[in-house]
């Protein structure tokens, strides 16, 4: 039986990476591409602040072609939806009928994705939806996922955790009430190794800066 083809909504972080791994394990769809939103003026992954050079290296390690959706600064909801709609039409032209997401438990986000995809005749898939995030964070670490924190909200977390490895020491340092997977936007990560990749990426941790109310730590590729 032929499986439906899908793209993975790729943020560069741990949740989308684990969703890719789980989608491949579950086998309900064939993931044939990676879709990422890039803030054009910064040449970085939107929200996560990850360099496009790392994003492209992730796609290569995952064995997937990358489709970048370029958005301006600032970006209105109408501009964002128009850019995504164009990408979805391109996907459909390639025989892709689904999108895989790494969302965990935010019902409003899931509903938004379902509504937008229904409008263009696409089907959403949520392979990590509803999993206990305490157990999931441990499962990711035990499963060989390696990532660093690239962005955090200093109103919720200590600034010193920016740039920290996503490991058990990081989880132990989280303040009470912070989701261990950062599902409420407390922090974002960049994955550089794991079972969804054919090989690890050699990354180096760079400078930390505060911008627009968030703390960002720059990651780069060794040798670049």
C-alpha positions in Angstrom: 0.0 0.0 0.0 1.4 3.4 -1.0 1.8 5.8 1.9 0.8 9.4 1.6 3.7 11.8 1.1 4.3 14.5 3.6 6.6 17.4 4.4 7.9 18.0 8.0 7.3 21.4 9.5 10.9 21.9 10.6 11.7 24.5 13.3 15.4 23.3 13.6 14.5 22.3 17.2 14.0 19.1 19.2 10.2 18.8 18.9 10.2 18.8 15.1 13.2 16.6 15.0 11.6 14.1 17.3 8.4 14.3 15.2 10.4 13.4 12.1 12.0 10.5 13.9 8.6 9.3 15.2 6.9 9.7 11.8 9.5 7.5 10.2 9.1 5.0 13.0 5.3 4.9 12.8 5.3 4.7 9.0 1.9 6.3 8.5 3.3 8.7 6.0 6.5 9.0 3.9 8.3 12.2 4.8 9.8 13.5 1.6 10.7 17.1 2.4 11.4 19.7 5.0 9.6 23.1 5.3 11.2 25.9 7.4 10.2 29.5 7.9 13.2 31.9 7.6 13.2 35.5 8.5 14.7 37.0 5.4 16.4 40.1 6.9 18.3 38.0 9.4 18.8 34.8 7.3 17.8 32.8 10.3 15.1 30.4 11.3 12.2 32.4 12.6 11.8 32.4 16.4 14.7 30.0 17.0 17.3 32.3 15.5 19.3 29.5 14.0 21.5 30.3 11.0 20.5 29.1 7.6 23.8 27.3 7.2 22.9 25.0 10.1 19.4 24.6 8.8 20.8 23.4 5.5 23.2 21.1 7.2 20.3 19.6 9.2 18.3 19.0 6.0 21.3 17.2 4.5 21.8 15.0 7.6 18.1 14.2 7.6 18.3 13.3 3.9 15.5 15.6 2.9 15.2 18.5 0.4 14.6 21.9 2.1 11.9 24.4 1.2 12.5 27.7 2.9 9.5 30.0 3.4 11.0 33.6 3.5 9.1 36.1 5.6 9.7 39.8 6.2 10.3 41.8 9.4 7.8 42.7 10.6 5.5 40.0 9.2 1.7 40.3 9.2 -0.5 37.3 9.6 -1.7 37.9 6.0 1.8 37.9 4.7 2.7 34.7 6.6 -0.4 32.8 5.4 0.2 33.9 1.8 3.8 32.6 1.9 2.7 29.3 3.5 -0.2 28.9 1.1 2.3 29.2 -1.9 4.5 26.6 -0.3 1.5 24.2 0.2 0.5 24.6 -3.5 4.1 23.8 -4.4 4.0 20.7 -2.2 0.7 19.5 -3.8 2.2 19.9 -7.2 4.9 17.4 -6.1 2.3 14.9 -4.9 2.6 15.8 -1.3 -0.7 15.6 0.6 0.3 16.0 4.3 2.3 18.0 6.8 3.9 16.6 9.9 4.1 18.8 13.0 5.9 18.5 16.3 3.2 20.1 18.4 2.6 18.6 21.8 -0.5 19.9 23.6 -1.5 23.5 22.6 -5.0 23.0 21.2 -5.3 26.4 19.6 -2.1 25.9 17.6 -3.3 22.5 16.4 -6.7 23.9 15.4 -5.1 26.7 13.5 -2.9 24.2 11.5 -5.8 21.9 10.8 -7.9 24.9 9.6 -5.2 26.3 7.3 -4.3 22.9 5.8 -8.0 22.0 5.2 -8.3 25.1 3.1 -5.6 23.9 0.7 -6.6 20.3 0.7 -3.8 19.0 2.9 -3.8 16.6 5.9 -1.9 17.4 9.2 -0.1 14.7 11.2 0.9 15.0 14.8 3.1 12.0 15.8 4.1 13.4 19.2 0.8 14.9 20.2 -0.4 14.4 23.7 2.8 12.8 25.0 3.8 13.6 28.6 6.5 16.2 28.2 8.4 15.2 31.3 8.7 11.6 29.9 9.2 12.9 26.4 12.2 15.2 27.3 13.8 12.2 29.0 13.1 10.0 26.0 14.7 12.4 23.6 17.9 12.6 25.7 18.0 8.9 26.3 17.4 8.4 22.6 20.5 10.2 21.5 19.1 13.6 20.7 21.6 16.5 21.2 20.6 20.1 21.1 21.4 23.5 22.5 19.1 26.3 23.7 19.2 29.1 21.1 16.4 31.3 22.4 14.7 31.8 25.8 12.2 34.1 27.4 14.0 35.8 30.3 10.7 36.6 32.0 10.3 32.9 32.6 13.8 31.5 32.7 17.3 32.5 33.9 19.4 34.1 31.2 22.3 31.8 32.1 20.5 28.9 30.5 20.8 30.4 27.0 23.2 28.3 25.0 23.0 25.4 27.5 22.9 21.8 26.1 19.4 20.2 26.3 20.4 17.6 28.8 19.4 16.3 32.2 21.4 19.1 33.9 19.3 21.6 31.9 16.1 19.9 32.9 17.1 20.0 36.6 17.8 23.7 36.4 14.4 24.7 35.0 12.3 26.8 37.4 9.1 25.3 38.7 6.2 25.5 36.3 8.4 25.6 33.1 7.5 22.9 30.6 10.5 20.6 30.1 9.9 20.7 26.3 9.3 24.5 26.3 5.9 24.0 24.6 4.6 27.3 26.0 7.4 29.3 24.3 9.7 29.3 27.3 12.7 28.3 25.2 13.7 27.0 21.7 16.5 24.7 20.7 18.6 23.7 17.7 19.3 20.0 17.2 22.7 18.9 16.0 22.6 15.1 16.5 20.0 12.3 16.9 18.4 9.3 15.4 16.7 11.4 12.7 20.1 12.3 11.3 22.6 10.2 9.3 25.5 11.9 11.1 26.0 14.6 13.8 26.7 18.2 13.0 29.8 19.8 14.4 28.5 23.0 16.0 30.1 25.7 18.2 28.4 27.9 20.7 28.8 31.6 20.1 27.8 34.9 21.6 24.6 35.5 23.6 22.6 38.7 22.9 19.2 40.1 24.1 16.9 41.3 21.3 13.2 42.1 21.3 12.7 40.9 24.8 14.3 37.5 24.2 17.8 36.1 24.8 19.5 34.4 21.8 22.6 32.3 21.7 24.3 32.0 18.3 25.4 28.6 17.1 27.7 28.1 14.1 29.2 25.2 12.2 32.8 24.3 13.0 35.1 25.4 10.2 32.7 28.2 9.0 
